[in-house]
Amino acid sequence: WGIYPLFGAPDMPSMPLAPRLAAAPDRSSVTDLIARAEAHLAQNPGDVRGWDVLAPIYLRLGRASDAVSAYRTSIRIAGENLARILGLGEALTAASGGTVTAEAEKLFKKAA
């Protein structure tokens, strides 16, 4: 039994993920919004704007390898720009534990 019956809400109905993702974005948590964006990009992998938005969010949340992948996808789809080059360099540095890799250094020099 544990303590859930004492402090939880065993009479509340379950809350499946799909209806929560369909809820208004202003009521959604960051995790739900990211899941919604990921689902959108799975269906629309060529949406460069989606990748451009998601990549820095991944980086800020400490998901450096996901950020690297998102920046690379964005660059593959739409080419390099300053934000993508710097973002990828920062993500590569974060993914390597703070060490500026040779690839990141090359990107930073390209952006300078």
QUIQUI-V362817 format. One record per residue. RES is the residue in one small letter. PHI is phi in whole degrees, 0 to 359 (* if undefined). Layout:
BEGIN
[[RES;PHI] [RES;PHI]]
END
This chain:
BEGIN
[[w;*] [g;71] [i;260] [y;304] [p;300] [l;279] [f;245] [g;276] [a;228] [p;296] [d;273] [m;287] [p;290] [s;292] [m;236] [p;301] [l;295] [a;305] [p;295] [r;292] [l;291] [a;280] [a;294] [a;301] [p;302] [d;291] [r;259] [s;267] [s;280] [v;302] [t;300] [d;295] [l;295] [i;295] [a;299] [r;295] [a;295] [e;297] [a;296] [h;299] [l;290] [a;295] [q;274] [n;228] [p;295] [g;270] [d;281] [v;298] [r;298] [g;299] [w;294] [d;296] [v;283] [l;287] [a;304] [p;291] [i;293] [y;306] [l;298] [r;293] [l;272] [g;83] [r;262] [a;300] [s;294] [d;293] [a;296] [v;303] [s;299] [a;295] [y;297] [r;297] [t;297] [s;300] [i;294] [r;298] [i;284] [a;239] [g;87] [e;278] [n;216] [l;301] [a;297] [r;290] [i;297] [l;295] [g;298] [l;296] [g;300] [e;295] [a;294] [l;297] [t;295] [a;295] [a;294] [s;265] [g;76] [g;101] [t;275] [v;283] [t;286] [a;300] [e;295] [a;296] [e;300] [k;299] [l;294] [f;297] [k;294] [k;297] [a;283] [a;287]]
END
